[in-house]
Amino acid sequence: MSLTELKVPDIGDFQDVDVVEVNIKAGDAIEKEQGVLTLESDKASIEVPSDLVGTVKEVKVKAGDKVSQGTVIALVETADAGSEKPAAPAAPAGKPAAAKADAPAPKEAAAPKPAEQKPAAGGSQDVKVPDIGDFTDIPVIEIHVKAGDTVEKEQSLVTLESDKATMDVPSPAAGTVKEVKVKIGDTVSEGTLILTLERQGGGVSEVEEKPKTAAPQPAEKATAAPAPKAASFSGSADIECDMLVLGAGPGGYSAAFRAADLGMNTVIVERYATLGGVCLNVGCIPSKALLHAAAITDAAKELAHHGISFGEPTIDLDKLREFKSGVVKKLTGGLAGMAKARKVQVVTGVGKFVGPNHMEIEGEGGKKVVQFKKAIIAAGSQAVKLPFMPEDPRVVDSTGALELRQIPKRMLVIGGGIIGLEMATVYASLGAEIDVVEMLDVLMAGADRDLVKVWEKFNAKRFANVMLKTKTTKAEAKDDGIYVSFEGEKAPAEAQRYDLVLVAVGRSPNGGKIGADKAGVAVTDRGFINVDKQLRTNVEHIFAIGDLVGQPMLAHKAVHEGHVAAEAAHGEKAYFDALQIPSVAYTDPEVAWAGKTEDQCKAEGIKYGKATFPWAASGRAIANGRDEGFTKLIFDEETHRIIGGGIVGTNAGDLISEVCLAIEMGADAEDIGKTIHPHPTLGESIGMAAELYEGVCTDLPPQRKK
């Protein structure tokens, strides 16, 4: 018998990790693989197993200590000291432990089944859609390669498009394309076979590792971007702070305000004169002001069916623009006041990293350098441009459309996603004749088709032409308009003339425009930044949030990420682990959904049940003269817990919040159904849908209880 030191084994890149629990004491008999210590980093908990069999003679660490690889945990009396090699601890969530020559490989690197192996270099490899977060059934909008093409590692193979933006799927290796397995218009999910690749020779077989995941996650996260070497900054700083936030959109100002509330001396850098970013200044807020005006205009016309006639509405564009600007001004002014109250310093100008702890801001008054201890990147995204569209004021993105310079007689909306359809709704209500063109075979990709069908039926007469499976191929600016040519099933033979063309084909992140490489922050070739569940980048003290970290590109997601990043930077144990992120199309009628869709459940093999309550049975909807909609709830078939839901109808975006809360709280159908909802309201349709699922709804013909 002899004494052997029990040490912390290889725990990957982690150092000085906190001991939160010691699971052994002197005199205890321990076995191999028995948990002896629990560590907790800022990213995950790590269980350290024993690699020895014997009796604990002395424990060398206590709760609160910091340990690294090689730290002595305890002295153990063993029968054969020193014959064992340290075992790897259980890999922390989101970060597998690194495998060393003297340590057994972690679970993720265990010998896989043959089907899980990449072929030896020089052989054939199936290339599949990697982990793309919660997204399923995403349409393929572009294929960049064909059989016989030579591709490099990381080269984009196909482009996918969700309801808000596009994402590329990169090649995992260099080689030659043997066969492409998908075509434009197909829908794909994680694991869908894209193509077969003949890999370049000169290597050995390697294990197919599942990409690290972080919530939420774009396609680019499946392939880690190489970390650049940080620059060294030797100049002096004009401003010093604890926290610097780059970008003052909803995510950025929320992060800055939360950091300030936690006691951090905070600076926010914003290129524009007002806070609020795209959403508040030229996006979701002004668009809702115009959508409100459009809805009132339509309602005034419809009231004639109720016996109330106002006559044909007249549009005063100057006053309408003034109303929209007033809404924006009120909110931006409020943000400026809150920044001042929190003593958050706002620096106006274009910010770029010049080192891992310095940022240079170029503004009207010259250049300033800010030195920071921590940073949160919230630089957002910009509208995708089509290269063949002419530079002409009659060709606009969503920002240009919101300027409302005129009401065109004839307008084309390129892109049948949420942004395009919202602006199409506004301009149609103001009197424009609208054509919509979409490359895919569906509008509003991402929502279940039953929701969208209600919208399509209601809007059948609103738009002149809806061209699905149709590609915009050419545009030419002439004195009398923009002439646009199309290809596809619904494409007109001749070029069509339009007074205004809105390009709404998605947004691309700004990660490549902020000098991130100077700070050592890795950025993918499409401009995304990979983060962990605390929104931390590959650089320990720099975080990223919002559109930069991927789908969905939504303001409310960015706000919550901003809170998490600020709290994590302050040392709190905060993580972004949302069970659902709601989406809303503020069209007429509105379409909203949260959690799992039916399409996702089918793709993921989830056994689910659903209940749909028609608004034709809702007293409030009938009284409103708008009973075209319905409320659908999706439940786990075994537990009856709600896992998703969708609503189509007036104010669906407001109603979906109860569904969001129910999903996060783990409510089941009985919980929702037995919650007393006010009557008569549209909101009670959620309770009635839950009752319907349980077979106890008395507002519809009798149903079979689940």
ZANURO-946032 format. One line per 2 residues: number of its first residue (from 0); their letters; for each residue x, y, z of C-alpha. Coordinates in steps of 0.5 Angstrom, whole numbers, always signed. Layout:
BEGIN
NUM) A) X/Y/Z ~ ...
***
This chain:
BEGIN
0) MS) +0/+0/+0 ~ +3/+7/-2
2) LT) +0/+14/-2 ~ -1/+17/-9
4) EL) -3/+24/-11 ~ -10/+25/-14
6) KV) -10/+31/-19 ~ -14/+35/-23
8) PD) -14/+32/-30 ~ -14/+35/-37
10) IG) -20/+40/-37 ~ -18/+43/-44
12) DF) -17/+50/-44 ~ -20/+52/-37
14) QD) -15/+55/-32 ~ -16/+57/-25
16) VD) -23/+54/-24 ~ -27/+55/-18
18) VV) -28/+49/-14 ~ -36/+49/-12
20) EV) -36/+42/-8 ~ -32/+37/-5
22) NI) -35/+30/-6 ~ -30/+26/-1
24) KA) -27/+27/+6 ~ -21/+23/+9
26) GD) -23/+16/+11 ~ -27/+15/+5
28) AI) -26/+9/+0 ~ -27/+11/-7
30) EK) -27/+8/-14 ~ -25/+9/-21
32) EQ) -30/+14/-24 ~ -33/+16/-18
34) GV) -34/+24/-18 ~ -29/+27/-13
36) LT) -30/+34/-14 ~ -35/+39/-18
38) LE) -32/+45/-21 ~ -35/+51/-24
40) SD) -32/+56/-30 ~ -36/+62/-33
42) KA) -39/+57/-38 ~ -40/+50/-35
44) SI) -40/+46/-29 ~ -35/+40/-29
46) EV) -35/+34/-25 ~ -28/+31/-24
48) PS) -28/+23/-23 ~ -23/+19/-19
50) DL) -18/+15/-23 ~ -15/+11/-17
52) VG) -18/+6/-13 ~ -17/+7/-5
54) TV) -18/+10/+1 ~ -17/+18/+2
56) KE) -12/+20/+7 ~ -12/+27/+6
58) VK) -16/+32/+2 ~ -12/+38/-1
60) VK) -17/+43/-3 ~ -24/+46/-1
62) AG) -30/+49/-4 ~ -28/+56/-6
64) DK) -21/+54/-8 ~ -18/+55/-15
66) VS) -15/+49/-19 ~ -12/+48/-26
68) QG) -10/+41/-29 ~ -5/+38/-25
70) TV) -7/+41/-18 ~ -7/+36/-13
72) IA) -14/+34/-10 ~ -12/+29/-5
74) LV) -7/+24/-2 ~ -10/+17/-4
76) ET) -8/+10/-1 ~ -7/+5/-6
78) AD) -5/-2/-8 ~ -1/+0/-14
80) AG) +1/+7/-14 ~ +2/+11/-20
82) SE) +0/+6/-25 ~ -6/+9/-27
84) KP) -7/+15/-32 ~ -11/+21/-30
86) AA) -18/+20/-33 ~ -21/+26/-37
88) PA) -27/+30/-33 ~ -34/+30/-36
90) AP) -34/+35/-42 ~ -37/+41/-40
92) AG) -44/+43/-44 ~ -42/+47/-50
94) KP) -34/+45/-50 ~ -31/+38/-50
96) AA) -25/+37/-46 ~ -19/+37/-50
98) AK) -16/+30/-51 ~ -9/+29/-49
100) AD) -4/+23/-51 ~ -4/+21/-43
102) AP) -11/+22/-42 ~ -17/+18/-45
104) AP) -21/+21/-50 ~ -27/+25/-48
106) KE) -34/+22/-49 ~ -35/+26/-55
108) AA) -28/+23/-58 ~ -30/+16/-57
110) AP) -29/+11/-63 ~ -35/+13/-67
112) KP) -39/+8/-71 ~ -37/+7/-78
114) AE) -43/+12/-81 ~ -40/+17/-76
116) QK) -33/+17/-79 ~ -31/+22/-84
118) PA) -28/+18/-90 ~ -20/+18/-90
120) AG) -17/+23/-94 ~ -18/+22/-102
122) GS) -24/+18/-101 ~ -32/+20/-102
124) QD) -35/+24/-96 ~ -43/+26/-95
126) VK) -43/+33/-94 ~ -50/+35/-90
128) VP) -53/+41/-87 ~ -49/+42/-80
130) DI) -52/+44/-74 ~ -57/+51/-75
132) GD) -60/+52/-68 ~ -67/+51/-68
134) FT) -69/+52/-75 ~ -72/+46/-80
136) DI) -74/+46/-87 ~ -71/+52/-89
138) PV) -71/+53/-96 ~ -65/+53/-101
140) IE) -65/+59/-105 ~ -58/+58/-108
142) IH) -53/+53/-110 ~ -46/+55/-111
144) VK) -43/+49/-114 ~ -44/+43/-119
146) AG) -42/+36/-120 ~ -34/+37/-123
148) DT) -33/+43/-119 ~ -27/+44/-115
150) VE) -28/+47/-108 ~ -24/+49/-102
152) KE) -25/+48/-95 ~ -30/+53/-92
154) QS) -32/+55/-99 ~ -40/+56/-99
156) LV) -44/+51/-102 ~ -51/+53/-102
158) TL) -55/+59/-99 ~ -61/+58/-94
160) ES) -66/+63/-93 ~ -71/+63/-87
162) DK) -76/+68/-85 ~ -71/+74/-84
164) AT) -64/+73/-87 ~ -60/+68/-91
166) MD) -54/+63/-88 ~ -49/+59/-92
168) VP) -47/+52/-91 ~ -39/+52/-92
170) SP) -35/+46/-95 ~ -32/+42/-89
172) AA) -26/+40/-93 ~ -23/+41/-100
174) GT) -24/+37/-106 ~ -29/+36/-112
176) VK) -36/+35/-112 ~ -39/+29/-115
178) EV) -46/+30/-114 ~ -51/+35/-112
180) KV) -57/+32/-108 ~ -61/+38/-107
182) KI) -64/+44/-112 ~ -67/+51/-111
184) GD) -73/+51/-107 ~ -72/+44/-103
186) TV) -73/+45/-96 ~ -67/+42/-91
188) SE) -66/+41/-84 ~ -60/+39/-80
190) GT) -57/+33/-83 ~ -60/+33/-90
192) LI) -55/+31/-95 ~ -53/+37/-99
194) LT) -48/+33/-104 ~ -42/+28/-104
196) LE) -35/+30/-104 ~ -29/+27/-107
198) RQ) -24/+29/-102 ~ -17/+31/-104
200) GG) -11/+26/-102 ~ -6/+26/-96
202) GV) -9/+25/-90 ~ -12/+20/-85
204) SE) -19/+18/-83 ~ -22/+23/-78
206) VE) -28/+23/-73 ~ -34/+27/-75
208) EK) -35/+32/-69 ~ -41/+35/-68
210) PK) -41/+43/-68 ~ -41/+46/-62
212) TA) -47/+50/-61 ~ -49/+56/-57
214) AP) -56/+59/-57 ~ -58/+62/-62
216) QP) -54/+59/-68 ~ -53/+61/-75
218) AE) -51/+56/-80 ~ -44/+59/-80
220) KA) -43/+56/-73 ~ -42/+49/-75
222) TA) -35/+51/-78 ~ -31/+55/-73
224) AP) -28/+61/-76 ~ -20/+61/-75
226) AP) -18/+66/-69 ~ -14/+72/-72
228) KA) -8/+74/-68 ~ -10/+81/-64
230) AS) -6/+87/-66 ~ -2/+91/-61
232) FS) -4/+98/-59 ~ +1/+103/-56
234) GS) -2/+109/-57 ~ -6/+113/-51
236) AD) -13/+113/-50 ~ -18/+119/-49
238) IE) -23/+115/-45 ~ -22/+109/-40
240) CD) -28/+105/-38 ~ -30/+98/-35
242) ML) -35/+96/-41 ~ -35/+99/-48
244) VL) -41/+97/-52 ~ -41/+98/-60
246) GA) -48/+99/-63 ~ -54/+102/-60
248) GP) -59/+98/-62 ~ -64/+95/-58
250) GG) -59/+90/-56 ~ -53/+95/-55
252) YS) -57/+100/-51 ~ -60/+94/-47
254) AA) -53/+91/-45 ~ -50/+98/-44
256) FR) -56/+100/-39 ~ -56/+93/-35
258) AA) -48/+94/-35 ~ -49/+101/-32
260) DL) -54/+98/-27 ~ -49/+93/-25
262) GM) -44/+99/-23 ~ -40/+98/-29
264) NT) -37/+105/-32 ~ -40/+104/-39
266) VI) -39/+107/-46 ~ -43/+106/-52
268) VE) -41/+107/-59 ~ -46/+109/-64
270) RY) -45/+111/-71 ~ -52/+115/-72
272) AT) -54/+121/-68 ~ -59/+118/-64
274) LG) -60/+111/-60 ~ -64/+106/-62
276) GV) -61/+103/-68 ~ -64/+100/-74
278) CL) -70/+98/-70 ~ -72/+104/-67
280) NV) -70/+109/-72 ~ -71/+106/-79
282) GC) -74/+99/-78 ~ -79/+96/-73
284) IP) -82/+102/-70 ~ -83/+107/-76
286) SK) -86/+101/-80 ~ -91/+100/-74
288) AL) -93/+107/-74 ~ -94/+106/-82
290) LH) -98/+100/-81 ~ -102/+103/-76
292) AA) -104/+108/-81 ~ -105/+103/-86
294) AI) -110/+99/-81 ~ -114/+105/-80
296) TD) -115/+107/-87 ~ -117/+100/-89
298) AA) -122/+99/-82 ~ -125/+106/-85
300) KE) -127/+103/-91 ~ -129/+96/-88
302) LA) -134/+100/-83 ~ -139/+101/-89
304) HH) -141/+94/-88 ~ -143/+96/-81
306) GI) -147/+102/-83 ~ -142/+107/-82
308) SF) -139/+111/-88 ~ -133/+116/-88
310) GE) -132/+117/-95 ~ -125/+115/-99
312) PT) -119/+117/-94 ~ -115/+122/-97
314) ID) -107/+121/-95 ~ -103/+127/-93
316) LD) -96/+124/-94 ~ -93/+130/-90
318) KL) -97/+129/-84 ~ -96/+122/-84
320) RE) -89/+122/-85 ~ -89/+127/-79
322) FK) -93/+122/-75 ~ -88/+117/-76
324) SG) -82/+122/-74 ~ -86/+124/-68
326) VV) -86/+117/-66 ~ -79/+115/-67
328) KK) -77/+122/-64 ~ -81/+121/-57
330) LT) -77/+114/-56 ~ -70/+116/-58
332) GG) -71/+122/-54 ~ -73/+117/-48
334) LA) -67/+113/-49 ~ -62/+119/-49
336) GM) -65/+121/-42 ~ -64/+114/-39
338) AK) -57/+114/-42 ~ -56/+120/-38
340) AR) -59/+118/-32 ~ -55/+112/-32
342) KV) -49/+116/-33 ~ -47/+112/-39
344) QV) -43/+116/-44 ~ -45/+116/-51
346) VT) -39/+117/-56 ~ -42/+118/-63
348) GV) -38/+116/-69 ~ -36/+109/-73
350) GK) -32/+105/-68 ~ -27/+100/-70
352) FV) -22/+95/-65 ~ -15/+97/-66
354) GP) -13/+92/-60 ~ -16/+87/-55
356) NH) -17/+93/-50 ~ -18/+99/-55
358) ME) -23/+102/-60 ~ -22/+108/-65
360) IE) -28/+112/-66 ~ -28/+117/-72
362) GE) -33/+122/-72 ~ -35/+129/-74
364) GG) -30/+132/-69 ~ -24/+127/-71
366) KK) -22/+121/-68 ~ -22/+118/-60
368) VV) -19/+112/-57 ~ -23/+108/-52
370) QF) -19/+104/-47 ~ -24/+98/-44
372) KK) -24/+92/-40 ~ -30/+89/-43
374) AI) -33/+90/-49 ~ -40/+88/-52
376) IA) -41/+88/-60 ~ -48/+89/-62
378) AG) -46/+92/-69 ~ -52/+89/-72
380) SQ) -53/+88/-80 ~ -55/+91/-86
382) AV) -60/+90/-92 ~ -57/+85/-97
384) KL) -57/+88/-104 ~ -58/+85/-111
386) PF) -52/+86/-115 ~ -56/+87/-121
388) MP) -60/+92/-119 ~ -59/+99/-121
390) ED) -57/+105/-117 ~ -63/+109/-117
392) PR) -67/+113/-112 ~ -73/+109/-114
394) VV) -70/+102/-112 ~ -70/+102/-104
396) DS) -69/+97/-98 ~ -73/+97/-92
398) TG) -70/+104/-90 ~ -72/+107/-96
400) AL) -79/+105/-97 ~ -80/+108/-90
402) EL) -78/+115/-92 ~ -85/+115/-96
404) RQ) -83/+120/-101 ~ -89/+118/-105
406) IP) -94/+113/-106 ~ -92/+110/-113
408) KR) -98/+108/-118 ~ -94/+101/-119
410) ML) -89/+98/-114 ~ -85/+91/-114
412) VI) -83/+88/-107 ~ -77/+83/-108
414) GG) -78/+78/-103 ~ -84/+74/-100
416) GI) -81/+75/-92 ~ -84/+78/-87
418) IG) -80/+85/-88 ~ -83/+85/-95
420) LE) -90/+83/-94 ~ -90/+88/-88
422) MA) -88/+94/-93 ~ -93/+91/-98
424) TV) -99/+92/-94 ~ -97/+99/-92
426) YA) -96/+101/-99 ~ -102/+97/-102
428) SL) -107/+101/-96 ~ -104/+107/-99
430) GA) -106/+106/-106 ~ -101/+103/-109
432) EI) -101/+97/-114 ~ -97/+92/-111
434) DV) -93/+86/-115 ~ -89/+81/-110
436) VE) -84/+76/-113 ~ -81/+70/-109
438) ML) -76/+65/-111 ~ -79/+60/-106
440) DV) -86/+56/-107 ~ -88/+60/-101
442) LM) -89/+66/-97 ~ -87/+68/-90
444) AG) -82/+62/-90 ~ -81/+59/-83
446) AD) -89/+59/-81 ~ -93/+53/-81
448) RD) -97/+53/-88 ~ -104/+53/-84
450) LV) -103/+60/-81 ~ -100/+63/-88
452) KV) -106/+60/-92 ~ -111/+65/-88
454) WE) -107/+71/-89 ~ -106/+69/-97
456) KF) -114/+68/-97 ~ -115/+75/-94
458) NA) -110/+78/-98 ~ -112/+75/-105
460) KR) -115/+82/-107 ~ -110/+86/-104
462) FA) -104/+85/-109 ~ -104/+85/-116
464) NV) -99/+79/-117 ~ -96/+74/-113
466) ML) -90/+71/-117 ~ -88/+65/-113
468) KT) -82/+60/-116 ~ -80/+66/-120
470) KT) -73/+69/-120 ~ -71/+77/-121
472) TK) -66/+77/-127 ~ -65/+84/-129
474) AE) -67/+91/-128 ~ -66/+97/-132
476) AK) -67/+104/-130 ~ -71/+109/-135
478) DD) -74/+115/-135 ~ -81/+113/-134
480) GI) -79/+107/-129 ~ -75/+101/-127
482) YV) -76/+95/-132 ~ -75/+89/-129
484) SF) -75/+82/-132 ~ -76/+75/-129
486) EG) -75/+68/-130 ~ -80/+62/-127
488) EK) -87/+59/-127 ~ -91/+66/-126
490) AP) -86/+70/-129 ~ -89/+75/-135
492) AE) -86/+74/-141 ~ -84/+82/-142
494) AQ) -80/+86/-137 ~ -85/+90/-133
496) RY) -85/+97/-131 ~ -85/+100/-124
498) DL) -85/+106/-120 ~ -82/+104/-114
500) VL) -78/+97/-113 ~ -77/+95/-106
502) VA) -71/+90/-105 ~ -73/+85/-98
504) VG) -68/+79/-99 ~ -65/+79/-92
506) RS) -60/+82/-88 ~ -53/+81/-87
508) PN) -49/+82/-81 ~ -43/+87/-80
510) GG) -38/+83/-76 ~ -33/+84/-82
512) KI) -33/+92/-81 ~ -31/+93/-74
514) GA) -24/+91/-74 ~ -25/+85/-70
516) DK) -19/+81/-72 ~ -15/+87/-69
518) AG) -18/+85/-62 ~ -17/+77/-64
520) VA) -24/+76/-65 ~ -26/+71/-70
522) VT) -31/+72/-75 ~ -34/+68/-81
524) DR) -33/+69/-88 ~ -41/+72/-88
526) GF) -40/+76/-82 ~ -42/+72/-76
528) IN) -39/+72/-69 ~ -39/+65/-66
530) VD) -41/+65/-58 ~ -42/+61/-52
532) KQ) -49/+61/-48 ~ -46/+67/-44
534) LR) -45/+71/-51 ~ -38/+70/-50
536) TN) -33/+70/-56 ~ -27/+67/-57
538) VE) -24/+73/-53 ~ -25/+72/-46
540) HI) -27/+79/-45 ~ -31/+81/-51
542) FA) -38/+79/-52 ~ -43/+79/-58
544) IG) -50/+79/-59 ~ -56/+81/-63
546) DL) -56/+80/-71 ~ -48/+78/-71
548) VG) -49/+72/-67 ~ -54/+69/-72
550) QP) -62/+67/-73 ~ -67/+70/-72
552) ML) -65/+77/-73 ~ -70/+80/-68
554) AH) -70/+86/-63 ~ -73/+82/-57
556) KA) -68/+77/-58 ~ -62/+82/-58
558) VH) -65/+85/-52 ~ -65/+79/-48
560) EG) -58/+77/-50 ~ -55/+84/-48
562) HV) -58/+83/-41 ~ -54/+76/-41
564) AA) -48/+79/-44 ~ -48/+85/-39
566) EA) -49/+80/-33 ~ -44/+75/-35
568) AH) -39/+80/-36 ~ -40/+83/-29
570) GE) -39/+76/-27 ~ -46/+73/-26
572) KA) -48/+66/-28 ~ -52/+68/-33
574) YF) -54/+64/-40 ~ -58/+65/-46
576) DA) -62/+59/-46 ~ -69/+61/-49
578) LQ) -74/+55/-50 ~ -77/+60/-55
580) IP) -76/+66/-59 ~ -83/+69/-62
582) SV) -84/+71/-69 ~ -89/+76/-71
584) AY) -91/+78/-78 ~ -95/+85/-77
586) TD) -99/+84/-84 ~ -106/+84/-84
588) PE) -108/+79/-81 ~ -102/+79/-77
590) VA) -99/+72/-76 ~ -95/+70/-70
592) WA) -92/+64/-68 ~ -87/+61/-62
594) GK) -83/+55/-60 ~ -84/+49/-64
596) TE) -88/+49/-71 ~ -91/+43/-74
598) DQ) -86/+43/-79 ~ -80/+43/-74
600) CK) -84/+37/-70 ~ -85/+33/-76
602) AE) -77/+34/-78 ~ -75/+32/-71
604) GI) -79/+26/-70 ~ -83/+29/-64
606) KY) -89/+26/-63 ~ -94/+32/-62
608) GK) -101/+33/-61 ~ -105/+40/-63
610) AT) -111/+44/-62 ~ -114/+49/-67
612) FP) -119/+54/-64 ~ -123/+58/-70
614) WA) -124/+65/-69 ~ -131/+64/-73
616) AS) -133/+61/-66 ~ -130/+67/-62
618) GR) -135/+72/-60 ~ -130/+78/-60
620) AI) -127/+76/-67 ~ -134/+76/-70
622) AN) -136/+83/-66 ~ -130/+86/-69
624) GR) -132/+83/-76 ~ -125/+80/-77
626) DE) -127/+72/-75 ~ -122/+69/-81
628) GF) -116/+67/-76 ~ -115/+62/-71
630) TK) -111/+60/-65 ~ -107/+53/-65
632) LI) -103/+50/-59 ~ -98/+45/-60
634) FD) -97/+40/-54 ~ -92/+34/-53
636) EE) -96/+28/-54 ~ -94/+24/-48
638) TH) -94/+30/-43 ~ -99/+35/-45
640) RI) -94/+40/-44 ~ -94/+46/-49
642) IG) -88/+46/-54 ~ -91/+51/-59
644) GG) -96/+55/-62 ~ -99/+60/-67
646) IV) -104/+65/-68 ~ -107/+68/-75
648) GT) -111/+74/-74 ~ -112/+81/-71
650) NA) -107/+83/-66 ~ -104/+76/-66
652) GD) -97/+79/-64 ~ -100/+81/-58
654) LI) -103/+75/-56 ~ -97/+70/-57
656) SE) -94/+73/-51 ~ -99/+68/-47
658) VC) -96/+62/-51 ~ -89/+64/-50
660) LA) -90/+65/-42 ~ -93/+58/-42
662) IE) -88/+55/-46 ~ -82/+58/-41
664) MG) -86/+56/-35 ~ -87/+48/-38
666) AD) -95/+49/-37 ~ -99/+43/-40
668) AE) -106/+44/-43 ~ -110/+43/-37
670) DI) -106/+49/-34 ~ -108/+53/-39
672) GK) -115/+51/-40 ~ -116/+52/-33
674) TI) -114/+59/-33 ~ -120/+64/-33
676) HP) -119/+68/-39 ~ -123/+75/-39
678) HP) -129/+74/-44 ~ -130/+76/-49
680) TL) -123/+77/-52 ~ -119/+74/-57
682) GE) -114/+72/-52 ~ -119/+67/-49
684) SI) -118/+63/-55 ~ -112/+61/-52
686) GM) -115/+58/-46 ~ -121/+55/-51
688) AA) -115/+51/-55 ~ -112/+48/-49
690) EL) -119/+46/-47 ~ -120/+43/-54
692) YE) -114/+39/-53 ~ -116/+36/-47
694) GV) -123/+35/-50 ~ -127/+39/-45
696) CT) -129/+45/-49 ~ -136/+47/-49
698) DL) -135/+53/-54 ~ -135/+48/-60
700) PP) -138/+41/-62 ~ -136/+35/-57
702) QR) -129/+33/-58 ~ -126/+26/-56
704) KK) -122/+27/-49 ~ -114/+26/-51
***
